[in-house]
Amino acid sequence: MALDGIEKVRLRGGSAGQGRLCRVRFEGRQGDQQVSVQVKPGFIEKVKKFGAFDISACFNCGTCTAVCPLSKDDTTFPRRIIRYAQIGAEELMISSKELWLCYYCGECSDTCPRQAEPGEFMASARRYAISSFEPLGVARLLYTSKLFTTVFMAFLTIIFGVIMLSKSGPMIFEKPSFFSTDKLQGFIPFEVIHTTGIIVIILAAIAAFVGIGMMTKKVSAGVKLPSREKKESDRGIFARFWSAVKYVIEEMTLENRYRDCEEEPKTPWYRARWFVHWSIMWGFIGLGTATALDYIILLTVGKDPGQPVPLWNPPRLLGTLAGILLVYGTSLALAWRYKKVDKYHSHSLSSDWLFLWLMFLAGITGFALEIAIYLPRGTVWGYMVFLIHVILGMEIVFILPFSKFAHAVYRPLALFIHAFLSDSV
């Protein structure tokens, strides 16, 4: 059995045909270090549950790797990752850097002579990896069960709705008054929103840090260490650290690798997939930053959070611009998935729809709320939009470690770990 980066292979403890776990030992993947890998028969069937593909049709011709615009000399995929899954090498697949370098441009799936859908396999492998970093099993169920997703989100909506309305005040129609530190002035008291938000953030942060810890452990084990010659000319730990940080920041900010994915020649930049992805990412980050700035102003200046501010107020202006990016990106992404405009958008799981719809609705209700704030009188629809907007915001933060958005944390972390430990940038 031959795999990229493996020089010697020996089986121990049974065979795949006997249905028992095997121990595969090989040398050479990390310099002179000998590594043991546990082979799991039937592993590929588990990965299949995370996406629509027939990777069993693959006979390793290598066409996918040859045509991939992102596959380089030291990062060959999807073929290598497919082989890991086929032999049941879960540890190698989860720890591989290539898993996070793929942006699923669809070129490999379009040219696969066996229609094995290697692009969708890579997406499914990432979903599997994310679920393996989360010990509660919520991510796995959100990725694989439509019923669980529906029930879980309905439960969250009811819980957050009950919490928000438990101490709600009157709808004041003389002027819009959605929330306030004055308990007699706000429809939903500021303390209720603030306290609930803090609890949600803490719970999400705990889940995220657990996932980050598990990922760091697993990914670090699969890093190809520097050669002996490179070790002798080691730049030092701080130089390597900052090089890795700059590499990740540049990649996440400019999405250079995503731009390398081939687009139709006449596709304008504002309709390119990389820009739509960039819009969603920075729209979300911008809205989070605007919320944080508004809270800092509340703490330092003492402004009532329900007090109207002009559109050119820095947090309000940043939030408006970020909201435009978010709504623009999610609108195009939803439309493309409905129309199945290309190979990437032809496969949509409930987790894809959930992520996009939550972000889109949060953006739309945010703009509707912005209009309601500047109306001379309060309206019933304005108060209802405010309630929906708050619930959506809570849900997005709560499911962040378990949903598709988790890749926004895991992708840069994986790239940093590999760049830092291998001293490859």
C-alpha positions as CSV (number, residue, x, y, z in Angstrom):
1,M,0.0,0.0,0.0
2,A,1.5,3.3,-1.0
3,L,0.7,6.8,0.3
4,D,2.3,10.1,-0.2
5,G,4.9,10.7,2.6
6,I,5.0,7.0,3.7
7,E,8.1,4.9,3.1
8,K,7.4,1.7,5.0
9,V,4.1,0.2,6.1
10,R,3.5,-2.8,8.3
11,L,0.1,-4.1,9.6
12,R,-0.4,-5.3,13.1
13,G,-3.4,-6.6,15.1
14,G,-5.6,-8.1,12.3
15,S,-6.8,-7.0,8.9
16,A,-9.5,-4.8,7.5
17,G,-11.1,-7.8,6.0
18,Q,-11.5,-9.3,9.5
19,G,-13.4,-6.2,10.6
20,R,-10.8,-5.6,13.4
21,L,-8.8,-2.4,14.0
22,C,-5.3,-2.5,12.5
23,R,-2.1,-0.7,13.6
24,V,-0.1,0.7,10.7
25,R,3.5,1.7,11.4
26,F,5.5,3.7,9.0
27,E,8.7,5.7,8.9
28,G,9.7,8.9,7.2
29,R,6.7,11.1,7.5
30,Q,8.3,13.3,10.1
31,G,12.0,13.1,9.3
32,D,13.5,10.0,11.2
33,Q,10.6,9.8,13.6
34,Q,8.5,6.6,13.5
35,V,4.8,7.1,13.8
36,S,2.0,4.7,14.5
37,V,-1.4,5.2,12.9
38,Q,-4.6,3.3,13.7
39,V,-6.5,2.2,10.7
40,K,-10.3,2.1,11.2
41,P,-12.2,-0.2,8.8
42,G,-15.5,1.4,7.8
43,F,-14.2,4.9,8.5
44,I,-15.1,6.0,4.9
45,E,-18.8,5.2,5.6
46,K,-18.8,7.5,8.6
47,V,-17.4,10.4,6.5
48,K,-20.0,9.8,3.8
49,K,-22.7,10.8,6.3
50,F,-21.4,14.3,6.3
51,G,-21.9,14.9,2.5
52,A,-23.2,13.7,-0.8
53,F,-20.4,11.9,-2.6
54,D,-19.4,8.5,-3.9
55,I,-15.7,8.4,-3.1
56,S,-15.7,4.6,-3.3
57,A,-15.8,5.1,-7.1
58,C,-12.3,6.7,-6.9
59,F,-9.5,4.5,-8.3
60,N,-6.7,7.1,-7.5
61,C,-5.9,8.3,-11.0
62,G,-4.7,11.6,-9.6
63,T,-6.6,13.8,-12.0
64,C,-8.1,15.8,-9.1
65,T,-4.7,16.7,-7.8
66,A,-3.4,17.5,-11.2
67,V,-6.1,20.0,-12.1
68,C,-6.5,21.6,-8.7
69,P,-5.2,25.2,-8.9
70,L,-4.3,25.2,-5.2
71,S,-2.4,21.9,-5.1
72,K,1.4,22.6,-4.9
73,D,4.5,20.5,-4.6
74,D,4.3,20.3,-0.8
75,T,0.4,20.2,-0.5
76,T,-1.1,17.6,-2.8
77,F,-4.8,17.1,-2.5
78,P,-7.5,15.9,-2.8
79,R,-5.9,12.5,-3.7
80,R,-3.8,12.3,-0.5
81,I,-6.8,13.0,1.7
82,I,-9.0,10.6,-0.2
83,R,-6.4,7.8,0.3
84,Y,-6.3,8.5,4.0
85,A,-10.1,8.1,4.2
86,Q,-10.1,5.0,2.0
87,I,-7.6,3.1,4.2
88,G,-9.3,4.3,7.4
89,A,-6.4,6.6,8.6
90,E,-8.7,9.0,10.5
91,E,-5.8,10.6,12.5
92,L,-3.9,11.4,9.3
93,M,-6.9,12.9,7.6
94,I,-7.9,15.1,10.6
95,S,-4.4,16.3,11.2
96,S,-3.6,17.1,7.6
97,K,-2.9,20.7,6.5
98,E,-4.4,20.0,3.1
99,L,-7.9,19.6,4.6
100,W,-8.0,23.3,5.3
101,L,-6.2,24.6,2.2
102,C,-9.0,23.4,0.0
103,Y,-11.7,26.0,-0.8
104,Y,-13.8,23.7,-3.0
105,C,-13.6,25.5,-6.3
106,G,-15.1,22.4,-7.9
107,E,-12.5,22.0,-10.6
108,C,-11.6,18.5,-9.4
109,S,-15.3,17.3,-9.3
110,D,-15.9,18.7,-12.8
111,T,-13.0,16.8,-14.3
112,C,-13.2,13.5,-12.3
113,P,-13.6,10.7,-14.8
114,R,-15.4,8.5,-12.3
115,Q,-17.7,11.3,-10.9
116,A,-16.4,10.5,-7.4
117,E,-17.0,14.1,-6.3
118,P,-13.6,14.8,-4.7
119,G,-14.5,18.4,-4.0
120,E,-17.6,17.4,-2.0
121,F,-15.5,14.8,-0.2
122,M,-13.1,17.4,1.0
123,A,-16.0,19.5,2.3
124,S,-17.4,16.4,4.0
125,A,-14.0,15.6,5.5
126,R,-13.8,19.1,7.0
127,R,-17.3,18.7,8.5
128,Y,-16.2,15.4,10.0
129,A,-13.1,17.0,11.4
130,I,-15.1,19.9,13.0
131,S,-17.5,17.4,14.6
132,S,-14.5,15.3,15.9
133,F,-13.2,18.4,17.7
134,E,-16.5,18.9,19.6
135,P,-17.0,16.3,22.3
136,L,-20.8,16.9,22.9
137,G,-21.9,15.6,19.5
138,V,-24.0,18.7,18.7
139,A,-21.9,19.5,15.6
140,R,-22.2,16.0,14.3
141,L,-26.0,16.0,14.7
142,L,-26.3,19.5,13.1
143,Y,-24.3,18.2,10.1
144,T,-26.1,14.9,9.7
145,S,-29.7,15.2,11.0
146,K,-32.3,17.5,9.6
147,L,-34.7,16.5,12.3
148,F,-32.3,17.4,15.1
149,T,-31.4,20.7,13.4
150,T,-35.1,21.7,13.2
151,V,-35.9,20.6,16.8
152,F,-32.7,22.1,18.2
153,M,-33.2,25.5,16.5
154,A,-36.9,25.6,17.5
155,F,-36.0,24.9,21.1
156,L,-33.4,27.7,21.1
157,T,-35.9,30.1,19.6
158,I,-38.5,29.3,22.2
159,I,-36.0,29.5,25.1
160,F,-34.5,32.9,24.0
161,G,-38.0,34.2,23.2
162,V,-39.3,33.3,26.7
163,I,-36.2,34.8,28.4
164,M,-36.5,38.1,26.4
165,L,-40.3,38.4,27.1
166,S,-40.1,37.3,30.7
167,K,-39.5,40.8,31.9
168,S,-40.6,42.8,28.9
169,G,-42.1,46.2,29.4
170,P,-44.8,48.0,27.4
171,M,-44.6,49.0,23.8
172,I,-44.3,52.8,23.9
173,F,-45.7,54.4,20.8
174,E,-45.0,58.0,21.5
175,K,-41.4,57.2,20.5
176,P,-39.5,54.1,19.7
177,S,-38.1,52.6,22.9
178,F,-36.8,49.1,22.2
179,F,-34.4,48.7,25.2
180,S,-33.0,50.9,27.9
181,T,-31.2,50.8,31.2
182,D,-34.3,52.5,32.6
183,K,-36.6,49.5,33.4
184,L,-39.7,51.6,32.8
185,Q,-38.6,52.7,29.3
186,G,-37.6,49.6,27.4
187,F,-39.6,47.0,25.7
188,I,-36.9,44.5,26.7
189,P,-34.7,45.6,29.6
190,F,-31.1,46.1,28.7
191,E,-30.0,43.9,31.7
192,V,-31.9,41.0,30.3
193,I,-30.3,41.2,26.9
194,H,-26.8,41.9,28.4
195,T,-26.9,39.1,31.0
196,T,-28.3,36.6,28.5
197,G,-25.7,37.6,25.9
198,I,-22.9,37.2,28.4
199,I,-24.0,33.7,29.4
200,V,-24.4,32.7,25.7
201,I,-20.9,34.0,24.9
202,I,-19.4,32.2,27.9
203,L,-21.0,28.9,26.9
204,A,-20.0,29.3,23.3
205,A,-16.4,30.3,24.3
206,I,-16.1,27.2,26.5
207,A,-17.2,24.9,23.7
208,A,-14.9,26.8,21.3
209,F,-11.8,26.5,23.5
210,V,-12.4,22.8,24.1
211,G,-12.6,22.4,20.3
212,I,-9.5,24.5,19.8
213,G,-7.6,22.4,22.4
214,M,-8.6,19.1,20.8
215,M,-7.8,20.4,17.3
216,T,-4.4,21.8,18.4
217,K,-3.5,18.4,19.8
218,K,-4.6,16.4,16.8
219,V,-3.3,18.8,14.1
220,S,0.1,19.2,15.9
221,A,0.6,15.5,15.8
222,G,0.4,15.5,12.0
223,V,2.8,18.4,11.3
224,K,5.7,17.6,9.1
225,L,8.6,18.8,11.2
226,P,11.5,20.8,9.7
227,S,14.4,18.9,8.1
228,R,17.7,18.5,10.0
229,E,19.3,21.2,7.8
230,K,16.5,23.6,8.5
231,K,16.7,22.9,12.2
232,E,20.4,23.9,12.2
233,S,19.4,27.3,10.7
234,D,16.4,27.8,13.0
235,R,15.2,31.4,13.0
236,G,14.1,31.2,16.6
237,I,10.7,30.6,18.1
238,F,9.6,34.3,18.0
239,A,10.6,34.8,14.4
240,R,8.7,31.6,13.5
241,F,5.7,32.7,15.5
242,W,5.4,36.1,13.9
243,S,6.0,34.7,10.4
244,A,3.1,32.2,11.0
245,V,0.9,35.0,12.4
246,K,1.5,37.2,9.4
247,Y,0.9,34.4,7.0
248,V,-2.5,33.6,8.5
249,I,-3.5,37.2,8.8
250,E,-2.6,37.8,5.1
251,E,-4.5,34.7,4.0
252,M,-7.6,35.4,6.0
253,T,-7.7,39.1,5.2
254,L,-6.9,39.0,1.5
255,E,-8.0,35.4,0.8
256,N,-5.1,34.9,-1.7
257,R,-5.6,31.2,-2.1
258,Y,-9.3,31.6,-2.6
259,R,-8.6,34.0,-5.4
260,D,-6.5,31.3,-7.1
261,C,-9.6,29.2,-7.5
262,E,-10.5,29.5,-11.2
263,E,-13.6,31.6,-12.0
264,E,-15.4,32.1,-15.3
265,P,-13.3,34.5,-17.4
266,K,-16.0,37.2,-17.5
267,T,-17.0,37.0,-13.9
268,P,-16.8,40.5,-12.3
269,W,-14.9,40.8,-9.1
270,Y,-18.1,41.6,-7.1
271,R,-19.7,38.4,-8.1
272,A,-16.6,36.2,-7.6
273,R,-17.0,33.5,-5.0
274,W,-14.0,34.7,-3.0
275,F,-15.5,38.2,-2.7
276,V,-18.9,36.8,-1.6
277,H,-17.1,34.7,1.0
278,W,-15.0,37.7,2.0
279,S,-18.2,39.9,2.3
280,I,-19.9,37.4,4.7
281,M,-16.8,37.0,6.8
282,W,-16.0,40.7,7.2
283,G,-19.6,41.6,7.5
284,F,-19.9,39.4,10.5
285,I,-16.6,40.6,12.0
286,G,-17.6,44.2,11.4
287,L,-21.0,43.8,13.2
288,G,-19.3,42.1,16.1
289,T,-16.8,44.9,16.3
290,A,-19.6,47.6,16.1
291,T,-21.4,45.9,19.0
292,A,-18.3,45.8,21.1
293,L,-17.5,49.5,20.4
294,D,-21.1,50.5,21.4
295,Y,-20.7,48.6,24.7
296,I,-17.3,50.2,25.3
297,I,-18.9,53.6,24.8
298,L,-21.7,52.6,27.2
299,L,-19.1,51.8,29.9
300,T,-16.8,54.8,29.4
301,V,-19.3,57.6,28.5
302,G,-22.4,56.2,30.1
303,K,-24.7,56.6,27.1
304,D,-28.0,54.8,27.4
305,P,-27.9,51.9,24.9
306,G,-31.4,52.7,23.7
307,Q,-30.6,56.3,23.0
308,P,-30.8,57.1,19.2
309,V,-27.5,58.2,17.6
310,P,-26.8,59.7,14.2
311,L,-25.9,57.4,11.3
312,W,-22.4,58.8,11.2
313,N,-21.8,57.7,14.8
314,P,-18.7,55.4,14.5
315,P,-20.3,52.2,15.8
316,R,-23.5,52.8,13.9
317,L,-21.7,53.6,10.7
318,L,-19.4,50.6,11.0
319,G,-22.5,48.4,11.7
320,T,-24.3,49.7,8.7
321,L,-21.4,49.1,6.3
322,A,-20.8,45.7,7.8
323,G,-24.5,44.9,7.5
324,I,-24.5,45.8,3.8
325,L,-21.6,43.4,3.2
326,L,-23.3,40.6,5.2
327,V,-26.6,40.9,3.4
328,Y,-25.0,41.2,0.0
329,G,-22.8,38.1,0.5
330,T,-25.6,35.9,2.0
331,S,-28.1,37.0,-0.6
332,L,-25.8,35.9,-3.5
333,A,-24.8,32.7,-1.6
334,L,-28.5,31.7,-1.0
335,A,-29.5,32.5,-4.6
336,W,-26.6,30.5,-6.0
337,R,-27.5,27.5,-3.8
338,Y,-31.1,27.6,-4.8
339,K,-30.1,27.8,-8.5
340,K,-27.3,25.3,-8.2
341,V,-25.1,27.5,-10.4
342,D,-22.0,25.3,-10.2
343,K,-20.6,22.2,-8.7
344,Y,-19.9,23.8,-5.3
345,H,-23.5,25.1,-4.9
346,S,-25.1,21.9,-6.2
347,H,-24.6,20.1,-2.8
348,S,-26.3,21.8,0.1
349,L,-26.8,20.3,3.5
350,S,-29.2,21.6,6.2
351,S,-26.1,23.1,8.0
352,D,-25.4,25.2,4.9
353,W,-28.9,26.6,4.8
354,L,-29.0,27.2,8.5
355,F,-25.8,29.2,8.6
356,L,-26.8,31.4,5.6
357,W,-30.4,32.0,6.6
358,L,-29.4,32.9,10.1
359,M,-26.9,35.5,8.9
360,F,-29.2,36.8,6.2
361,L,-32.2,37.2,8.5
362,A,-30.0,38.9,11.2
363,G,-28.8,41.4,8.6
364,I,-32.3,42.1,7.2
365,T,-33.9,42.5,10.6
366,G,-31.0,44.7,11.6
367,F,-31.7,47.1,8.8
368,A,-35.4,47.0,9.5
369,L,-34.7,47.8,13.1
370,E,-32.4,50.7,12.0
371,I,-35.4,52.2,10.1
372,A,-37.7,51.7,13.0
373,I,-35.3,53.5,15.4
374,Y,-35.5,56.7,13.4
375,L,-39.3,56.7,13.0
376,P,-41.0,59.5,15.0
377,R,-43.3,57.0,16.6
378,G,-43.0,53.4,17.9
379,T,-44.7,50.6,15.8
380,V,-45.8,47.1,16.6
381,W,-43.8,45.7,13.7
382,G,-40.7,47.6,15.0
383,Y,-40.9,45.9,18.4
384,M,-41.4,42.5,16.8
385,V,-38.5,42.9,14.5
386,F,-36.4,43.9,17.5
387,L,-37.4,40.7,19.4
388,I,-36.6,38.6,16.3
389,H,-33.3,40.3,15.8
390,V,-32.2,39.7,19.4
391,I,-33.1,36.0,19.2
392,L,-31.3,35.5,15.9
393,G,-28.2,37.2,17.4
394,M,-28.2,34.9,20.4
395,E,-28.7,31.8,18.2
396,I,-25.8,32.7,15.9
397,V,-23.4,33.1,18.8
398,F,-24.6,30.0,20.7
399,I,-24.2,27.6,17.7
400,L,-21.0,29.2,16.4
401,P,-18.7,26.4,17.8
402,F,-21.1,23.7,16.4
403,S,-22.0,25.1,13.0
404,K,-20.4,25.8,9.7
405,F,-19.1,29.0,11.0
406,A,-16.6,27.0,13.2
407,H,-14.3,26.8,10.1
408,A,-13.7,30.5,10.5
409,V,-11.7,29.5,13.7
410,Y,-10.4,26.1,12.7
411,R,-9.0,27.0,9.3
412,P,-6.7,29.8,10.4
413,L,-5.7,27.8,13.5
414,A,-4.7,24.8,11.4
415,L,-2.7,27.0,9.0
416,F,-0.9,28.7,11.9
417,I,0.0,25.4,13.6
418,H,1.5,23.9,10.4
419,A,3.3,27.1,9.5
420,F,4.7,27.6,13.0
421,L,5.8,24.0,13.8
422,S,7.1,23.2,10.4
423,D,8.7,26.7,9.9
424,S,7.4,26.6,6.3
425,V,6.7,30.4,5.8
